[in-house]
Structure formats: C-alpha cells, structure tokens
Amino acid sequence: MPDPIRLNAVPDSIHGNQDVEYHAPVHELRPETFVHDRARNQQIMRIQGVVSLPIGAEIELYDPNIKATVVGVRLLAGSEHVPVTICLDVDVPETYWQER
C-alpha cells in the first residue's frame, strides 16, 4: 500500500542529489506542560497533561491566591532522546513572589 502522505523531493545540499526525499524527524510529545514566569525566567509549575491555553487566559495560582496571565505559548523542541514539550509563558504579579 503506498504512503498516503505525498513527500516532496528536496535537494540534498551536501551531495547535490535532487532525487533525495526529505523526511522530517518525528519526536515524541512529553505528556506534561510547563508553566513558566517569562519575566523572571522561572518555572511556576508542571501540569501532568498537555494543555495549550490561548494568550490572555488566566491561571489561578494559590498561596497566595493570584492569577497569572498567559502571554505566550511555546513548543520546546526535543531531540532523539528528549520529548517535545508545551510551555505556557505567563505574567505573574510581583505579590506572588513576595509571599515565597
């Protein structure tokens, strides 16, 4: 049975062989999501599951009870040995860190 996905012939820049088919690497997706304070470059939490929230969504934090706002969604590229991970960048009010 033929492959249902049509592959594009991409020139091989090293060998100059135009007949080489390019196959994009396939990586596993880690079944968790990182929540990261972008301004402080610090991880807030890890969620056991893949969650992709829209920019502007709020995450209710506790201790103290504060809302973090999603300001970015990133796909952290993996490798042969490290799975791909979703990362939610958030803006966290200063009072969250003052209580820590």
C-alpha positions, -999 to 999 in steps of 0.1 A, spaced: 0 0 0 15 34 -10 22 60 17 -9 84 18 14 114 25 30 128 -6 67 135 1 84 165 -16 117 159 -32 141 184 -16 176 189 -29 203 175 -7 226 205 -2 256 183 8 256 159 -22 235 180 -47 212 150 -52 178 163 -63 162 129 -60 166 126 -23 133 127 -4 132 147 28 116 130 58 110 154 87 122 140 121 95 126 143 96 134 181 75 122 210 54 147 228 60 147 266 27 143 284 31 174 306 30 211 302 55 236 318 42 269 332 70 295 331 72 330 345 87 347 315 99 379 332 118 360 360 128 331 339 115 307 365 92 277 363 59 281 382 46 245 378 43 214 357 9 201 346 5 164 341 -11 165 307 -8 185 275 -25 219 279 -24 247 253 -42 278 265 -48 309 244 -28 341 251 -48 361 277 -61 331 295 -57 332 333 -43 305 356 -53 307 392 -23 302 414 -26 296 452 -6 305 482 -12 334 477 -43 333 456 -32 352 424 -39 350 387 -12 345 362 -19 356 326 -7 335 296 15 358 274 30 331 251 27 295 241 59 277 231 68 243 217 101 233 232 118 212 205 130 179 216 156 156 201 161 119 196 163 114 234 142 143 247 105 146 240 89 178 227 71 198 255 45 225 255 54 256 276 30 283 287 48 316 294 29 337 320 30 371 335 29 367 373 21 396 397 50 406 420 29 397 451 31 360 442 69 361 446 69 384 477 50 357 496 75 330 487 
